[in-house]
Amino acid sequence: MTTRIAELIKELNLKPHPEGGYYAETYRSKENVVTSSGTRNMMTAIYFLLTSNDISRFHVIKSDELWFHHEGSDLSVHVLDENGHRVLRLGNTHASAKPQHLVPAGKIFGSTVDDNNTYALVSCVVAPGFDFQDFRMLSKDELNKRFPDYKDVIRKLGV
C-alpha cells in the first residue's frame, strides 16, 4: 500500500466497504423524507477510496448518487442498464473525464481505478440518503442473464 493511501485511510478514518474499497460517512442530514422504502435521511455523503488493487462490485441503490473526484487517478464508474454498458470517467487526466457524475437511482454500477499502482479518492452524495436496506450487490449469474453481451465487465465486477 502506498504511503498516500495509508495516510488517507488513517486521516479520513476509512473502513472497508462491503462492495470493495474504503469509505467513511461524512454527513447524514437530520431532516427525513418518506420514500416507498420507508423514512430515509434527506441526504448522506461519504468519502470513498478505491485502489488499483480493488474493485467496487456491481450493486444497485434506490437513490440518486452524485460522485465527485478529489485526488488520485481517474475512476471509471461502470453502469449497466437498459442501454447496455457505459463508463462514466471521473477525474481530470483523460479527455473524457469529468470532476462530477450522476448515477441515477436504480442503475447497476461498480467502479475501477484503471491505472496501475494508484488510487482515486472521491465523495459520493446520495439523496434520499443512503441506507444499507436499499443496497444490493448483484451476482455474476444474475447479471449474465440480464446482460449477456457484457460478460467481460461482469466477470470483473460481479459478485
C-alpha positions in Angstrom: 0.0 0.0 0.0 1.5 3.4 -1.0 2.2 5.9 1.7 -0.6 8.3 0.5 -3.2 5.5 0.5 -2.3 4.6 4.1 -2.3 8.3 5.1 -5.8 8.8 3.6 -7.2 5.7 5.3 -5.9 6.9 8.6 -6.6 10.7 8.2 -10.2 10.2 6.9 -10.9 7.2 9.3 -11.8 5.0 6.3 -13.0 1.4 6.8 -13.6 -1.4 4.3 -16.8 -1.1 2.3 -18.8 -4.3 1.5 -18.7 -3.6 -2.2 -14.9 -3.0 -2.2 -12.6 -0.1 -1.4 -12.8 2.0 1.7 -15.3 4.6 3.0 -16.3 6.9 5.8 -19.6 8.6 6.2 -19.1 12.4 6.5 -22.7 13.7 6.6 -26.2 12.5 7.3 -28.9 15.1 7.3 -31.2 15.5 10.3 -34.2 16.0 8.0 -36.0 13.0 6.8 -38.1 12.2 3.8 -40.7 9.4 3.3 -39.9 7.1 0.4 -41.5 4.0 -1.0 -39.0 2.0 1.1 -39.7 3.9 4.3 -38.3 7.0 6.1 -34.8 8.0 5.0 -32.5 10.9 5.7 -32.8 13.6 3.1 -29.1 13.2 2.1 -25.9 11.5 3.0 -22.3 11.9 1.9 -19.2 9.7 2.1 -15.5 9.7 1.2 -14.8 6.6 -1.0 -11.3 5.4 -1.7 -10.6 2.8 -4.4 -7.1 1.5 -5.2 -5.8 -0.1 -8.4 -5.9 -3.5 -6.5 -9.6 -3.1 -5.5 -12.9 -3.0 -7.4 -16.3 -1.7 -6.4 -18.6 -4.6 -7.2 -21.7 -4.2 -9.2 -24.6 -3.1 -7.0 -27.7 -1.0 -7.1 -29.3 1.5 -4.7 -32.7 3.1 -4.6 -31.4 6.8 -4.7 -29.5 9.1 -7.0 -25.8 9.2 -6.3 -23.5 12.1 -7.2 -19.8 11.3 -7.5 -17.1 14.0 -7.0 -13.4 13.4 -7.7 -10.9 14.8 -5.2 -7.5 13.3 -5.9 -5.5 10.5 -7.4 -6.1 8.8 -10.7 -9.3 8.8 -12.8 -12.0 6.4 -11.7 -14.3 4.5 -14.1 -17.8 4.1 -13.0 -19.3 1.2 -15.0 -23.1 1.4 -15.4 -25.3 -1.4 -16.7 -28.9 -0.5 -17.7 -31.4 -0.8 -20.5 -29.0 0.9 -22.8 -26.2 -1.6 -22.1 -22.8 -0.9 -20.6 -21.4 2.6 -20.4 -18.4 4.1 -18.5 -18.5 7.4 -16.6 -14.9 8.6 -16.3 -14.5 10.6 -13.1 -11.4 12.7 -12.7 -9.2 15.1 -14.6 -6.5 13.4 -16.5 -8.2 11.8 -19.5 -10.0 13.9 -22.1 -13.4 12.3 -21.4 -13.1 12.6 -17.6 -15.3 15.0 -15.6 -15.0 16.0 -12.0 -18.6 15.1 -11.3 -21.0 12.4 -12.5 -24.5 11.2 -11.6 -25.6 7.6 -11.3 -29.4 7.7 -11.3 -31.4 5.7 -8.8 -32.0 2.0 -9.7 -29.0 1.8 -12.1 -26.5 -1.1 -11.6 -23.0 0.2 -11.2 -19.5 -0.5 -9.9 -16.1 1.1 -10.3 -12.4 0.6 -11.1 -9.2 2.6 -11.0 -7.8 1.8 -14.4 -4.2 3.0 -13.9 -1.7 0.7 -12.1 -0.3 1.2 -8.6 -2.5 4.2 -7.7 -5.8 5.2 -6.2 -8.8 7.5 -6.5 -10.4 9.5 -3.7 -14.0 10.6 -4.4 -17.0 11.7 -2.5 -20.5 10.3 -3.0 -23.6 12.2 -2.1 -26.9 10.2 -2.0 -30.4 11.6 -2.0 -32.7 10.4 -0.5 -29.9 9.4 1.9 -28.1 6.1 1.7 -29.5 3.2 3.8 -28.0 -0.4 3.6 -31.6 -1.6 3.3 -31.7 0.0 -0.1 -28.3 -1.5 -1.2 -28.0 -4.8 -3.1 -25.0 -6.4 -4.8 -25.7 -8.5 -7.9 -24.3 -11.9 -8.7 -22.5 -12.7 -11.9 -25.2 -15.2 -12.7 -28.0 -12.6 -12.3 -26.0 -10.1 -14.3 -25.1 -12.5 -17.2 -28.8 -13.4 -17.6 -29.8 -9.8 -17.8 -26.8 -8.5 -19.8 -25.4 -11.5 -21.8 -23.4 -9.1 -24.1 -21.3 -7.8 -21.3 -19.6 -10.9 -19.8 -16.1 -9.3 -19.6 -17.1 -6.4 -17.3 -19.5 -8.7 -15.4 -16.6 -11.2 -14.8 -14.5 -8.3 -13.5 -17.1 -6.5 -11.3 -19.8 -9.1 -10.4 -20.1 -10.9 -7.1 
